[in-house]
């Protein structure tokens, strides 16, 4: 991903992400990930049955990587793992909410100026200009 996309002020929404992410993939649903202490939504990702079962068994955040088409044990390589405290399902049973607690830091692959991982929603959209404001530079 480009530095401008992840750090810039220009709003460039990927309206085709879902279409690309799920093309040829069967059996996945979205999962919102909420920080247990701050109540912030820190990530929205995808999960399949295997990742769901692994999450419950390990009591940690396990997802489905739509870009790599493989099981994604969050933090396996970075060390930024997350304890799964609670799992909720929506009324139509077509999405999940995972309430997690970080074992070390943030959840995003991007880092702030101090080199710390952020949560994924670190930029705010200015309604009048549509420019992005970095809340965790």
Helices and strands as residue ranges (DSSP letters): H 3-7, H 17-22, E 28-35, E 41-48, H 49-58, E 62-65, E 70-73, E 82-89, E 95-102, E 123-125, E 132-134
